[in-house]
Amino acid sequence: MSADPSFESIINQIKVDVVSPTHDLENAKQLEAVSRCFASELISVFPTKEMYEYATKASVGDAVWHDSSTEALEAHIAQLTGKEAALLVASGTMSNQLAVRTHLHQPPFSVICDGRSHINKYEAGGAALHTGAHTVPLMPSNGHHHLTLKDIRPHVVLGEDIHSAPTRLICLENTLDGLIFPQSDIVDICKFAHENGILVHLDGARLWHVAATTYIPMSVLCAPLDSVSLCFSKGLGAPMGTCLAGSKAFIQKAKWFRKAWGGGMRQTGIIAAAIAYALTYNFSQLPRVHALAKRLEQGLRDLGVRILSPAETCMLYYDPSPIGIGYQEIQDRAAALPQPIIAMGSRLVVHIQTTTEAIDDLLAVLRTLKENKLKDGFTPSPDLPVGPSGTDAERGYPTA
Ligand SMILES: Cc1ncc(COP(=O)(O)O)c(C=O)c1O
């Protein structure tokens, strides 16, 4: 049946085709590019055909009310983390900010966190914006590895002094810069916090890497914490999504704020299924990813490059200046290869789709640059120990 001509013209204005016949080729090219990109693991290209095929079998309920696949994922994450409940949200930032907002009730209050943490640096000042919380960023005293109770205790505000904002929450991050937070330190911090009426949230965007390295079960890693945020799109390769886990009452309240912030989503079954696929098939690949990161670290060490932060999991920080090379030279030469490599600044990240060839090709770039410097008369300085002191800027940390 043909529509009224004036309606027909509106139909034609509204119609759109976003699937181009070139997309298969584009996607293949993107996978090739991503396999040689050391910028971040967020760039991995999923869903794969298998992940997508599994996701098409998901339930199609409205998750604001009830969706079976979404709820099955949330129940699984609650059980995995040993918490009463979990909530699927759009992103790691939303999950962390929901945690801060839900834990804190009545200002004035303050949040202690690592100065380098995502919550402090990369969430657009969210703790102040959404919760009105004062953030107290601390730097670890153990060579920039992780915060300890010794670092935290002097900055905790207890008591009735009306000049200060009482500490109500401590936010930890594991891994941070790819470094594993020793569980014994997390236990010590949580014990002290709970004895003093302070809650502890963990940004566990990359906690998967800790379980894959230490073989400590997720429930044990999460046990001392009041809430945990777990990302599925970093390292595991789901297209999106983060789960926030905690007590039933906490998650019920967080659901309220998620809705208020416009984060109530509808047919999320397809996302939950893609995440389930990533948990089932991609998590087990992390040891291979870590081995590749270590291969890269060893290759850099062999060349005389200074390692600023070692590859405990999937990333490392390095400084090529001891062999006379700068980051920009590396970036330019790697980008000019017939099969280009993306390597920017001091951070190198390896992910599930990184290839061994990409690692070896990046090392070859540094080797060639070093040989050219030696030919030009450069004398390399001896390698320096890991974990130098100094500011983030001095260490060349990137800003994202
Ligand atoms: C440790 C950590 N937490 C939280 C986030 C935020 O995640 P999203 O980008 O999904 O908001 C990131 C993002 O890279 C992160 O690295």
The ligand as a Tripos MOL2 file, in Angstrom:
@<TRIPOS>MOLECULE
LIG
   16    16     1     0     0
SMALL
NO_CHARGES

@<TRIPOS>ATOM
      1 C1         40.9230    2.5130   35.8100 C.3       1 LIG1
      2 C2         39.7690    3.0560   35.0180 C.ar      1 LIG1
      3 N1         38.6130    3.2770   35.6350 N.ar      1 LIG1
      4 C3         37.5560    3.7910   34.9850 C.ar      1 LIG1
      5 C4         37.6330    4.0820   33.6430 C.ar      1 LIG1
      6 C5         36.4510    4.7010   32.9520 C.3       1 LIG1
      7 O1         35.8550    3.8500   32.0630 O.3       1 LIG1
      8 P1         34.9260    4.4080   30.8790 P.3       1 LIG1
      9 O2         35.8460    4.8860   29.8250 O.co2     1 LIG1
     10 O3         34.1340    3.1920   30.5020 O.co2     1 LIG1
     11 O4         34.0820    5.4790   31.4540 O.co2     1 LIG1
     12 C6         38.8260    3.8640   32.9450 C.ar      1 LIG1
     13 C7         38.9280    4.1740   31.5200 C.2       1 LIG1
     14 O5         39.9190    4.0090   30.8830 O.2       1 LIG1
     15 C8         39.9270    3.3430   33.6550 C.ar      1 LIG1
     16 O6         41.1050    3.1300   33.0600 O.3       1 LIG1
@<TRIPOS>BOND
     1     1     2 1
     2     2     3 ar
     3     2    15 ar
     4     3     4 ar
     5     4     5 ar
     6     5     6 1
     7     5    12 ar
     8     6     7 1
     9     7     8 1
    10     8     9 2
    11     8    10 1
    12     8    11 1
    13    12    13 1
    14    12    15 ar
    15    13    14 2
    16    15    16 1
@<TRIPOS>SUBSTRUCTURE
     1 LIG1         1 GROUP 0 **** ****
